[in-house]
C-alpha cells in the first residue's frame, strides 16, 4: 500500500464552551451575599498549519477526525472554567482546503501558514456578569456555545523544483533513481508509477566544500496521456502536482517502442499542459530525449540521455540546476513570503422564511444572544430582548415582511411577532397585558418592540 496520499477528508470539531455558573455568596456574617458565579471556559480551536516536515496526507486516510477539547464550566466564588486545549494539525505545504460543495477555502502554500478550521465555542457568562443597579440578584447564566464542526476535502499540490513530464514508461522513474536516492518502482510496462516520487538532487559539491553544492527537489510525475487535461487516465490527479513546479523537464521516448514519434509526443504533452493551466507553458522548460541507448530516432537541438548507461546525465543535471537557481532568484525578487494566518469571515445575521407564518433568524451572533440556561426566567428574557434589539433583529424581521401572529425562531427560542402604532418586535411589556409566564406557557411568545425597557 502506498505511503503517499495526496487527497483526503478532514472532520474538524472544535471544543464546546463551558457553561456559566449560577451561584450566590453564602458566608457567615454576610447577609444576602451577591452573585458570584464564574464564566465557563472557551472551547479549543482546530488549526491547520503548513509544516515542511509533512510530505503527504497519509495521516488523514484512516483517521480524518480532529477535535479540540471542551472548556470547563464556571464555579462559585467567581472561578472561571479552564479554556479547552486547541489542536494544531500539521499538513504538507501546498495543501488546498475545499468545503463540501467544492469551493476553495484556503491554500496553505507557504511554510507556517495557518488556517482556523473550526472555532471553539464561547464560554457562558456566569450570573455575576449580569449584576447591575436594576438587577441585584440575577438568577440566570449562559450556556456554553457549541463548537464549530465541518467536513473538509484536502488536496495536496506538490511544490517541487523540477517536475518530470512525459508519456508512461518514458523513463522518468529510472532517471530520478539515477540522480537521487529515491527508489521508485521501475518496470517495463506503462503506469508503473501511480503516485509522485520525490528525490533530492545534489549538484556541484566539491571535496572539502560541500556548501558549494546546489540542491533541488525533483518530482517524478506519473505518466500523462492524451486527454489528461480532461481527466483521462487520472490526468487531473497527476497534473495538479505540476502546478507549483519551478522548472519542467519534458522527456521524450526515442525508442522504437514509443507510442508516438518524439515530435508528436512533445506536441501532445505541451497541449495537455496548456489546456490544464495556460501559464504552465511559460515556465522554464527543458526538453530531453530519453532512452538514448536504444534510440531509433533523433530530434535536432534536443539533448539525448540514457538513464541506464549514464549518457548525458551530468549535463542534464547541471542545466536543470541552473534553471532552478534562476527560478528561485526570480521568485524571491517577486515575493518574499511571510507567514499568513487565515481566519473565517465573521458570521452575519440572516432571516429565512420557513413557511407561510413561520420565520427563522440565522447566524452565530443571533444564536449567541439567546444561549441562556433558563428561557422562562423574566430577567433572562429581558437580556435576550436587549441583545436582539442591539443586533437589529427586529428591523430585519420588519423588512423581511413578518406579520402579527407569525412565529419567529432564534435557536431554541420561539416567539410570536406583534406590531402596533407604538412599535414592533421584541418588548418586555406585554402587548395584551398578560403575564409573561402565561404567554410562554400558551404560545411560547416573546414580544419584540421599540418601547422602553425597564431592565
Order of alpha helices (4+ residues) and beta strands (2+ residues): beta-beta-beta-beta-beta-beta-beta-beta-beta-alpha-beta-beta-alpha-beta-alpha-beta-beta-alpha-beta-beta-beta-alpha-alpha-alpha-beta-beta-beta-alpha-beta
